[in-house]
Amino acid sequence: MTQAQTMTLAEKLAISNKACALWDAGDKEGYMRLTQTIPLPPFMAKIIKEKVGLDCLLNGGWNLSEVEAEFGPEWLR
């Protein structure tokens, strides 16, 4: 998936279901890796940037495709 593409709700839910199965199986690291492939909602990115800082946002491992689409790439600099 490129930065310009958006993930559908069905795709997000499918990933979430797979991640929950990993959690239930005791694979917390797998759960975290998989959930971070779901795009971070722009409102959450704004809170993280304001409260914790841009470095945390950029180094957190989140998928920032929807953030970039909504706010533009300059917002992440």
C-alpha positions in Angstrom: 0.0 0.0 0.0 1.4 3.4 -1.0 1.1 6.5 1.1 -1.5 7.8 -1.4 -3.9 4.9 -0.9 -6.2 4.7 2.0 -7.2 1.5 3.9 -10.9 0.6 3.9 -12.7 0.0 7.1 -13.1 -3.6 6.2 -9.3 -3.9 5.8 -8.7 -2.2 9.1 -11.2 -4.6 10.8 -9.6 -7.7 9.2 -6.2 -6.6 10.5 -7.6 -5.9 13.9 -9.2 -9.3 14.1 -5.9 -11.0 13.1 -4.1 -8.9 15.7 -6.7 -9.9 18.4 -6.0 -13.6 17.6 -2.3 -13.0 18.1 -3.0 -11.3 21.4 -5.2 -14.2 22.5 -2.5 -16.6 21.5 0.0 -14.7 23.7 1.9 -13.1 20.9 2.0 -9.5 22.2 4.9 -8.5 19.9 3.0 -9.8 16.9 -0.1 -8.0 18.0 1.8 -4.7 18.3 3.5 -5.1 14.9 0.2 -5.9 13.2 -1.8 -3.2 14.8 0.8 -0.6 13.8 0.1 -1.4 10.1 -3.4 0.2 10.6 -3.2 3.9 9.8 -3.1 6.1 12.8 -6.1 8.3 12.9 -5.1 11.9 12.2 -6.7 13.2 15.4 -4.5 10.8 17.4 -1.4 11.9 15.5 -2.3 15.5 16.4 -2.6 14.7 20.1 0.7 12.8 20.1 2.5 15.5 18.3 1.2 18.2 20.6 1.6 16.3 23.9 4.6 14.1 23.3 6.4 15.6 20.3 7.1 15.0 16.7 10.0 12.6 17.3 7.7 10.2 19.2 5.2 10.3 16.4 7.8 9.7 13.7 9.7 7.0 15.7 6.6 5.2 17.1 6.3 2.8 14.2 2.8 3.9 13.3 1.4 3.9 9.8 1.1 7.6 9.1 -0.5 7.4 5.6 -3.8 8.9 6.7 -2.1 11.6 8.7 0.0 12.6 5.6 -3.1 12.5 3.4 -5.1 14.8 5.8 -2.4 17.2 7.0 0.2 17.0 4.2 3.8 15.8 4.3 5.0 19.1 5.6 3.1 18.5 8.9 5.3 15.6 9.7 8.5 17.7 9.5 
